[in-house]
Amino acid sequence: MSILIKNAYIATMDKDGTGEIQNGFLLIENNLISQIGDNSNGTADKIAADKGIDKIIDAKGAILMPGLSNTHTHLGMTLLRGYADDMALKDWLEAQIWPAEANLTAEDVYWGSLLGCLEMIRSGTTAFCDMYFFMDETAKAVEKAGIRGCLSYGMIEFGDVEKGNKEIAVNEKLVSDWQGKANGRITTMFGPHAPNTCSQAFIARAKAAAEKAGVGVQIHVLETEAELNYMKENFDMCSVHHLDAVDFWNTSKVPVIAAHCVWMSDGDIRLFAEKGVTVSHNPISNMKLASGIAPIQKMLDAGVSVTLGTDGCASNNTLNMFEEMKTAALLQKVGTMSPTALPAKAVVEMATINGGRVIDKQTGALKVGNKADMILVDTNKANAAPIFDVYSHLVYAAAGSDVKTMIVDGKILMEDYKILVLDEKEVIEKANERAHSLAARAQKC
């Protein structure tokens, strides 16, 4: 299907290309961007006349930009939205979340994942990285919803070799069954949970399995001060150096995504910059659980590639990347006491092109040859007037609810606010049923 978008303000996020086009057009053919340029002289209409385009979208009054990439989620946890709020992380996990997760079923995760996909479509996220359980069900949801998902199984072995063997086998099967499926929209990673829930030997083994399979790795690292203290007390070093001892951070063969990274030292940051590790910054979750403020400006200054993630809905309550962008910018300003820290354009880069580098290198920027993953942000709204700077608007004024149209892999998933790929009412009803059933089961235990 060919799609021609015209009369849009285009923020390409292509650092080597056109940047912004005030009145632009973009042509999609065979799921890829085939042309992009200025429409001041009516170029789009000439293309339409010459080619016989299947679908023409007049985007006047909208910003056309790459879809947002959420690089750290636990999609099935949408069922636990609001289930255990206002608690410390250790109590939250051990007393509430893990007991609830022990009662999860495959059907729970399927409908929770579909609900998450629906929310992401509504709020502009075209691609995400996920680490959770029953990942076949999340893959099925991604396949149905039409978005792009990079999936891993959340492995926890607590030093138990037999359990570790089973965990690796589950993740290996996920990679074997789903890598490259849905026309390449589904990719996979290995997901060792964290250095304080997995042994050093197990995490090294997970990395080796990822390298053998040619896929990446994602892991939680230094999310809390408690983790930092635990690692120092038990191993006489922090999580970063504990894993560096087994060359875990080496990205020469496969990418590595480190989520949270709140308690990073200057030395840790230099190591990540040298090794090419990608950080997934989750500011709202870190604030809600009082984990701390990650030194993101220091990371960017050192050359670390930083992306944005929401974390799961149990520790954030939404998957809204527009909220995450605004919070990330504001948190760095107050954390450093500098209003110039983390400017708006840098935040949009974190949410688009930086995320694209680790999920799919052909996404994250609008340029010829890239996959057609993009959104239209409505500017015909009271909160959008006036606009002096497009990046300032996207970070400080725009909302996820301003996303009116989404295209992924050349297919329209939402047009003029109407979801085209899912039965929205059914997804919400089924997810509500599964959530309350899960809570009832957990409370009986």
C-alpha positions as CSV (number, residue, x, y, z in Angstrom):
1,M,0.0,0.0,0.0
2,S,1.3,3.5,-0.9
3,I,0.5,6.4,1.5
4,L,1.2,10.0,0.7
5,I,1.2,12.5,3.6
6,K,1.2,16.1,2.7
7,N,1.0,19.6,4.3
8,A,2.7,18.4,7.5
9,Y,5.2,20.1,9.7
10,I,7.9,17.4,9.6
11,A,10.3,16.8,12.4
12,T,12.5,14.2,10.8
13,M,14.9,13.6,13.7
14,D,17.5,12.7,11.0
15,K,20.7,14.3,12.3
16,D,22.4,13.9,8.9
17,G,19.4,15.0,6.8
18,T,16.8,17.7,6.5
19,G,15.9,18.3,10.1
20,E,12.6,20.1,10.0
21,I,10.3,20.9,7.0
22,Q,7.6,23.5,7.7
23,N,5.4,22.3,4.9
24,G,6.4,18.9,3.9
25,F,5.3,15.7,2.3
26,L,6.3,12.0,2.8
27,L,5.7,9.1,0.6
28,I,5.4,5.5,1.8
29,E,5.8,2.6,-0.6
30,N,6.3,-1.1,0.3
31,N,6.4,-0.3,4.0
32,L,9.3,2.1,3.6
33,I,9.8,5.8,3.3
34,S,10.5,6.4,-0.4
35,Q,10.4,10.2,-0.6
36,I,10.4,13.1,1.8
37,G,10.7,16.8,1.1
38,D,9.3,20.3,0.8
39,N,5.7,20.7,-0.4
40,S,5.7,24.4,-0.9
41,N,5.4,24.1,-4.6
42,G,2.7,21.4,-4.6
43,T,5.1,18.5,-5.0
44,A,2.8,16.1,-3.2
45,D,-0.1,16.7,-5.7
46,K,2.3,16.1,-8.6
47,I,3.4,12.8,-7.1
48,A,-0.2,11.8,-6.5
49,A,-1.1,12.5,-10.1
50,D,1.9,10.6,-11.5
51,K,1.8,7.5,-9.2
52,G,-1.8,6.8,-8.4
53,I,-1.4,6.7,-4.6
54,D,-3.6,4.3,-2.6
55,K,-4.1,6.7,0.4
56,I,-3.6,10.4,0.7
57,I,-3.5,12.0,4.2
58,D,-3.8,15.8,4.4
59,A,-1.8,16.6,7.6
60,K,-2.3,20.3,7.7
61,G,-2.2,21.4,11.4
62,A,-0.2,18.4,12.5
63,I,3.4,17.5,13.3
64,L,4.7,14.5,11.5
65,M,7.5,12.8,13.4
66,P,8.9,9.3,14.1
67,G,6.9,7.1,16.4
68,L,8.2,7.0,20.0
69,S,10.3,4.1,21.3
70,N,9.7,2.9,24.8
71,T,12.8,1.0,25.7
72,H,11.7,-0.5,29.0
73,T,8.3,-2.0,29.8
74,H,6.7,-4.9,31.5
75,L,3.6,-4.9,29.3
76,G,1.6,-7.6,31.1
77,M,1.7,-5.5,34.2
78,T,-1.0,-3.2,32.8
79,L,-3.3,-5.5,34.8
80,L,-1.6,-4.3,38.0
81,R,-2.1,-0.6,37.3
82,G,-2.8,1.0,40.7
83,Y,-2.7,-2.4,42.5
84,A,0.1,-1.5,44.9
85,D,0.8,2.2,45.1
86,D,2.8,4.4,47.5
87,M,5.1,1.6,48.7
88,A,8.9,1.2,49.0
89,L,10.3,-0.9,46.1
90,K,11.3,-3.9,48.3
91,D,7.9,-4.1,50.0
92,W,6.2,-3.3,46.7
93,L,7.9,-6.2,45.0
94,E,8.0,-8.8,47.7
95,A,4.7,-8.2,49.5
96,Q,2.5,-7.3,46.5
97,I,3.8,-7.6,43.0
98,W,5.6,-11.0,43.2
99,P,2.7,-12.7,45.0
100,A,0.3,-11.4,42.3
101,E,2.7,-12.4,39.5
102,A,2.8,-15.9,41.0
103,N,-0.9,-16.2,40.0
104,L,-0.5,-14.9,36.5
105,T,-1.8,-17.0,33.6
106,A,-1.1,-16.9,29.9
107,E,-4.5,-15.4,29.3
108,D,-3.9,-12.7,31.8
109,V,-0.7,-11.6,30.0
110,Y,-2.3,-11.8,26.6
111,W,-5.1,-9.3,27.5
112,G,-2.8,-7.2,29.6
113,S,-0.4,-6.9,26.7
114,L,-3.2,-6.0,24.3
115,L,-4.3,-3.3,26.7
116,G,-0.7,-2.0,26.8
117,C,-0.5,-2.1,23.0
118,L,-3.8,-0.2,22.8
119,E,-2.5,2.5,25.2
120,M,0.7,2.9,23.3
121,I,-1.1,3.3,20.0
122,R,-3.3,5.9,21.6
123,S,-0.3,7.8,22.9
124,G,2.2,7.7,20.1
125,T,4.5,4.7,20.9
126,T,5.3,2.6,17.8
127,A,8.0,0.4,19.3
128,F,8.9,-0.9,22.7
129,C,11.3,-3.2,24.6
130,D,9.6,-5.7,27.0
131,M,10.8,-8.0,29.8
132,Y,8.2,-10.2,31.4
133,F,6.6,-13.6,31.7
134,F,4.4,-15.7,29.2
135,M,6.1,-13.8,26.5
136,D,4.5,-15.9,23.7
137,E,1.3,-14.1,24.7
138,T,2.9,-10.7,24.5
139,A,4.2,-11.6,21.1
140,K,0.7,-12.6,19.9
141,A,-0.6,-9.3,21.2
142,V,2.1,-7.4,19.3
143,E,1.4,-9.4,16.1
144,K,-2.3,-8.5,16.4
145,A,-1.9,-4.9,17.3
146,G,0.6,-4.1,14.5
147,I,3.2,-2.2,16.6
148,R,6.9,-3.1,16.9
149,G,8.1,-5.1,20.0
150,C,11.5,-6.2,21.1
151,L,10.7,-9.0,23.6
152,S,12.7,-10.8,26.3
153,Y,11.8,-13.2,29.1
154,G,12.5,-11.9,32.6
155,M,14.9,-14.4,34.0
156,I,15.4,-14.7,37.8
157,E,17.5,-17.5,39.2
158,F,18.8,-16.4,42.6
159,G,21.9,-18.5,42.2
160,D,19.9,-21.7,41.7
161,V,21.6,-23.6,38.9
162,E,18.7,-25.8,38.0
163,K,16.3,-22.9,37.9
164,G,18.8,-21.0,35.8
165,N,18.9,-23.8,33.3
166,K,15.1,-23.6,32.9
167,E,15.1,-19.8,32.7
168,I,17.7,-19.8,29.9
169,A,15.7,-22.5,28.0
170,V,12.5,-20.4,28.1
171,N,14.3,-17.4,26.7
172,E,16.0,-19.4,24.1
173,K,12.6,-20.8,22.9
174,L,11.2,-17.2,22.8
175,V,14.1,-16.2,20.5
176,S,13.7,-19.3,18.3
177,D,10.0,-19.0,18.0
178,W,9.6,-15.2,17.5
179,Q,12.7,-13.5,16.3
180,G,11.9,-11.7,13.0
181,K,8.2,-12.6,13.0
182,A,5.4,-10.3,11.9
183,N,7.4,-9.0,8.9
184,G,10.3,-8.2,11.3
185,R,8.1,-6.2,13.7
186,I,8.9,-8.7,16.5
187,T,12.5,-9.1,17.6
188,T,13.9,-10.6,20.8
189,M,16.5,-10.2,23.5
190,F,17.7,-12.1,26.6
191,G,16.4,-10.6,29.9
192,P,18.4,-11.4,33.0
193,H,16.5,-9.5,35.6
194,A,19.2,-7.8,37.7
195,P,22.6,-8.3,39.4
196,N,20.9,-8.7,42.8
197,T,18.4,-11.3,41.6
198,C,20.7,-13.3,39.3
199,S,24.2,-14.6,39.9
200,Q,27.2,-13.2,38.0
201,A,27.7,-16.6,36.3
202,F,24.1,-16.8,35.2
203,I,24.2,-13.2,33.8
204,A,27.4,-14.1,31.9
205,R,25.7,-17.2,30.5
206,A,22.7,-15.2,29.4
207,K,25.0,-12.8,27.5
208,A,26.8,-15.7,25.9
209,A,23.4,-17.1,24.8
210,A,22.4,-13.7,23.3
211,E,25.7,-13.5,21.4
212,K,25.2,-17.0,20.0
213,A,21.7,-16.1,18.9
214,G,22.7,-12.7,17.6
215,V,20.2,-10.8,19.7
216,G,20.6,-8.2,22.4
217,V,20.4,-8.2,26.2
218,Q,18.4,-6.0,28.6
219,I,18.8,-5.8,32.4
220,H,17.8,-3.7,35.4
221,V,20.9,-2.0,36.9
222,L,21.4,0.2,39.9
223,E,17.8,1.1,40.2
224,T,18.0,1.6,44.0
225,E,20.5,2.6,46.6
226,A,19.6,-0.7,48.3
227,E,20.9,-2.6,45.3
228,L,24.1,-0.6,45.4
229,N,24.6,-1.3,49.1
230,Y,23.8,-5.0,48.7
231,M,26.4,-5.4,45.9
232,K,29.1,-3.6,47.8
233,E,28.4,-5.6,51.0
234,N,28.4,-8.9,49.2
235,F,30.9,-8.4,46.3
236,D,32.9,-5.4,47.4
237,M,31.9,-3.5,44.2
238,C,28.9,-2.0,42.5
239,S,26.7,-3.8,40.0
240,V,28.4,-2.2,37.0
241,H,31.9,-3.4,37.9
242,H,30.6,-6.7,39.1
243,L,29.3,-7.5,35.6
244,D,32.2,-5.8,33.9
245,A,34.4,-8.5,35.5
246,V,32.7,-11.0,33.1
247,D,32.7,-8.6,30.1
248,F,28.9,-8.3,30.2
249,W,29.0,-4.7,29.0
250,N,30.9,-5.5,25.8
251,T,28.6,-4.5,22.9
252,S,30.9,-5.4,20.1
253,K,28.7,-8.4,19.2
254,V,25.2,-7.5,20.5
255,P,23.5,-4.4,22.0
256,V,23.1,-4.1,25.8
257,I,20.3,-2.0,27.3
258,A,20.6,-1.1,31.0
259,A,17.4,0.1,32.6
260,H,17.2,2.7,35.4
261,C,20.9,3.3,36.2
262,V,19.9,5.7,39.0
263,W,23.0,5.1,41.2
264,M,25.7,5.4,38.6
265,S,29.1,6.8,39.6
266,D,31.2,8.9,37.3
267,G,33.4,5.9,36.7
268,D,30.4,3.8,35.8
269,I,29.3,6.4,33.3
270,R,32.7,6.5,31.7
271,L,32.7,2.7,31.4
272,F,29.2,2.7,29.7
273,A,30.4,5.4,27.3
274,E,33.5,3.3,26.4
275,K,31.6,0.1,26.0
276,G,28.7,1.5,24.1
277,V,25.9,0.5,26.5
278,T,22.5,2.0,26.0
279,V,20.7,3.4,29.1
280,S,16.9,3.3,29.4
281,H,15.9,6.2,31.6
282,N,12.6,5.7,33.5
283,P,12.1,8.9,35.4
284,I,8.4,8.6,36.5
285,S,8.9,5.1,37.9
286,N,12.1,6.2,39.7
287,M,10.2,9.1,41.2
288,K,7.2,7.1,42.2
289,L,9.3,4.5,44.0
290,A,11.6,7.1,45.4
291,S,14.6,5.4,43.7
292,G,16.4,8.6,43.0
293,I,17.4,10.8,40.1
294,A,19.5,9.2,37.4
295,P,22.5,11.4,36.3
296,I,21.3,11.7,32.7
297,Q,22.9,14.9,31.8
298,K,26.2,13.5,33.0
299,M,25.6,10.5,30.8
300,L,24.9,12.5,27.7
301,D,27.9,14.7,28.3
302,A,30.1,11.6,28.5
303,G,28.7,10.2,25.3
304,V,26.4,7.5,26.6
305,S,23.4,6.8,24.4
306,V,20.3,7.4,26.6
307,T,16.8,6.3,25.7
308,L,13.4,6.6,27.5
309,G,11.2,4.0,29.1
310,T,8.1,4.0,31.2
311,D,8.7,0.8,33.2
312,G,5.6,-1.3,33.9
313,C,2.2,0.2,34.8
314,A,2.4,-1.1,38.4
315,S,5.2,1.4,39.0
316,N,4.3,4.2,36.6
317,N,0.5,3.7,36.0
318,T,0.8,4.7,32.3
319,L,2.7,3.9,29.2
320,N,2.5,7.5,28.1
321,M,5.9,8.6,26.6
322,F,4.8,12.2,26.3
323,E,4.5,12.3,30.1
324,E,7.9,10.6,30.3
325,M,9.6,13.1,28.0
326,K,8.3,16.1,30.0
327,T,9.2,14.5,33.3
328,A,12.7,13.6,32.1
329,A,13.4,17.2,31.1
330,L,12.1,18.7,34.3
331,L,13.7,16.2,36.6
332,Q,17.2,16.8,35.2
333,K,16.7,20.6,35.6
334,V,15.7,20.4,39.2
335,G,18.2,17.6,39.9
336,T,21.1,19.7,38.6
337,M,19.6,23.0,39.6
338,S,20.2,24.1,36.0
339,P,17.4,25.2,33.7
340,T,19.6,24.4,30.7
341,A,20.0,20.7,31.6
342,L,18.4,18.2,29.1
343,P,16.9,20.6,26.5
344,A,13.8,19.6,24.7
345,K,15.3,18.5,21.5
346,A,17.7,16.1,23.3
347,V,14.7,14.6,25.1
348,V,12.9,14.0,21.8
349,E,16.0,12.4,20.4
350,M,16.1,10.0,23.4
351,A,12.5,9.0,22.6
352,T,13.0,8.5,18.9
353,I,16.3,8.1,17.2
354,N,18.2,6.8,20.3
355,G,15.5,4.2,20.9
356,G,15.5,3.2,17.3
357,R,19.2,2.3,17.4
358,V,18.5,-0.5,19.8
359,I,15.0,-1.7,18.7
360,D,15.4,-1.4,14.9
361,K,18.1,0.7,13.2
362,Q,15.7,1.5,10.4
363,T,13.4,3.3,12.7
364,G,13.6,6.4,14.9
365,A,14.1,9.0,12.1
366,L,12.1,9.9,9.0
367,K,14.4,9.4,6.1
368,V,14.4,7.6,2.7
369,G,14.9,3.9,3.2
370,N,13.7,3.8,6.8
371,K,10.7,1.8,7.9
372,A,7.4,3.7,7.9
373,D,6.9,4.1,11.6
374,M,5.5,7.5,12.4
375,I,2.8,9.6,14.1
376,L,0.8,12.7,13.5
377,V,0.5,15.0,16.5
378,D,-2.5,17.3,16.3
379,T,-1.8,21.0,16.8
380,N,-5.3,22.2,16.2
381,K,-5.8,22.3,20.0
382,A,-5.8,25.0,22.7
383,N,-2.7,23.6,24.3
384,A,-0.9,23.9,21.0
385,A,-1.2,27.6,20.4
386,P,1.2,29.2,19.7
387,I,4.1,27.1,18.7
388,F,7.5,28.8,18.5
389,D,9.7,25.7,18.8
390,V,8.5,22.3,17.7
391,Y,10.6,20.4,20.2
392,S,9.6,22.6,23.1
393,H,6.0,22.0,22.1
394,L,6.4,18.2,22.0
395,V,8.1,18.0,25.4
396,Y,6.4,20.7,27.5
397,A,3.0,21.2,25.9
398,A,1.9,18.2,23.9
399,A,0.1,15.2,25.4
400,G,-0.2,11.6,24.3
401,S,-3.9,12.3,23.6
402,D,-2.8,14.7,20.9
403,V,-1.6,11.8,18.7
404,K,-4.3,11.5,16.0
405,T,-2.7,9.1,13.5
406,M,-0.2,6.3,13.8
407,I,1.5,4.3,11.0
408,V,3.8,1.3,11.7
409,D,5.5,-0.7,9.0
410,G,3.5,1.2,6.4
411,K,0.1,0.2,7.9
412,I,-2.3,2.7,9.5
413,L,-3.1,1.6,13.0
414,M,-5.0,4.7,14.1
415,E,-6.4,7.4,11.9
416,D,-8.0,10.6,13.1
417,Y,-8.2,9.1,16.6
418,K,-10.0,6.0,15.5
419,I,-8.2,2.6,16.3
420,L,-8.3,0.5,13.1
421,V,-6.6,-2.7,14.3
422,L,-8.2,-3.6,17.6
423,D,-11.7,-3.8,19.1
424,E,-11.0,-1.1,21.7
425,K,-14.1,-1.9,23.8
426,E,-13.4,-5.6,23.9
427,V,-9.7,-5.1,24.9
428,I,-10.6,-2.9,27.8
429,E,-13.5,-5.1,29.0
430,K,-11.4,-8.3,28.8
431,A,-8.4,-6.7,30.5
432,N,-10.6,-5.4,33.4
433,E,-12.0,-8.9,33.9
434,R,-8.5,-10.5,33.9
435,A,-7.2,-7.8,36.3
436,H,-9.9,-8.3,38.9
437,S,-9.7,-12.0,38.6
438,L,-5.9,-11.9,39.1
439,A,-6.3,-9.7,42.2
440,A,-8.8,-12.0,43.7
441,R,-6.5,-15.0,43.1
442,A,-3.6,-13.2,44.7
443,Q,-5.5,-12.2,47.8
444,K,-6.5,-15.7,48.5
445,C,-2.9,-16.8,48.8
